[in-house]
């Protein structure tokens, strides 16, 4: 049955032929299925969740099982939809500052660096836009669908494509500077990790279960580390993609793979500091001395940053296809396939609040800034929530 669940997950992620509500229907038809999404039960809510504003952005994630995520720069939040709409919104007031229609299918974004935005299309086009107007500054065509936000540091733009390539482009002109090609397994999940660009290094995870560090200017490899080793007889059992968002905190990089591990890595040497068994496709985040990861079975785990194991686990959201956990204040938030956002205590993992954004689900990474949680739902609704403790 576990293999069946993974097979269905692959159908969704690789072929994008079914929405999450359909999956729920498949599982719910069998009351004895241990992999069925857990039904939500009443909780004692100890937080107030106040909607500050809401803005619609095109068709949201569209039909390609994309994870187009918003980005914040100063007082502005930027979001893009699969049908090519890009908006800039005053994140405090919810006022649209500008919006453009790029007339192309977007699949990766939004990346932001100072006064520019970076996007990727399903046809492999990298776009650089003026963040103040939405005007196109340049476009470069790469060989492969771009499923994560391109990143920049003012000298280089890096973009990762679904065919296993990581490429560096000149920030000013968009010309190709260097390219790296990884060996792509026969079967992979639909997605790529978000490259991290810091201190003239690029950190990227690949479908072969590895994370590599590159020199941002030349593309030369600084180090390579295995997050997971493929095991099992079938190609499905051997999938070990590092697809979810990684987290760089201080001099440590945290990454998780599907059917593998969560690791803490020294960014100087590439040495593993610690490793724990995990299976995640949404990525990791850091807060309260914990490293958070949502397992494929819906368990949300808080791993201790010092490597001493799990501080707490919350299993009440089993098989609800959780998004990347996002710390906000004393809490951590996760979205699910039915569009609910669940608020948990960072201290002990207790469920303390819940709000429904839409009925289509929440896949994209949520954002947290100045105590406000920003959620970009699958249907294109961009919502700002204020979360405070009840008095």
PEKATA-V305781 format. One record per run of one state. SS is the DSSP state (a for helix, b for strand, c for the rest). FROM is the first residue (numbers start at 1). TO is the last residue. Records with the same first field share a line. If there is no record, write none. Layout:
SS: FROM-TO ; FROM-TO
This chain:
c: 1-1 ; 16-19 ; 29-46 ; 57-70 ; 74-75 ; 81-84 ; 91-95 ; 102-105 ; 114-115 ; 122-124 ; 131-135 ; 142-145 ; 147-150 ; 153-155 ; 162-164 ; 171-175 ; 182-195 ; 199-200 ; 206-209 ; 216-220 ; 227-244 ; 246-246 ; 250-251 ; 257-259 ; 267-271 ; 279-282 ; 288-289 ; 295-299 ; 305-309 ; 315-325 ; 329-330 ; 336-339 ; 346-350 ; 357-366 ; 370-371 ; 377-380 ; 390-391
a: 2-15 ; 20-28
b: 47-56 ; 71-73 ; 76-80 ; 85-90 ; 96-101 ; 106-113 ; 116-121 ; 125-130 ; 136-141 ; 146-146 ; 151-152 ; 156-161 ; 165-170 ; 176-181 ; 196-198 ; 201-205 ; 210-215 ; 221-226 ; 245-245 ; 247-249 ; 252-256 ; 260-266 ; 272-278 ; 283-287 ; 290-294 ; 300-304 ; 310-314 ; 326-328 ; 331-335 ; 340-345 ; 351-356 ; 367-369 ; 372-376 ; 381-389
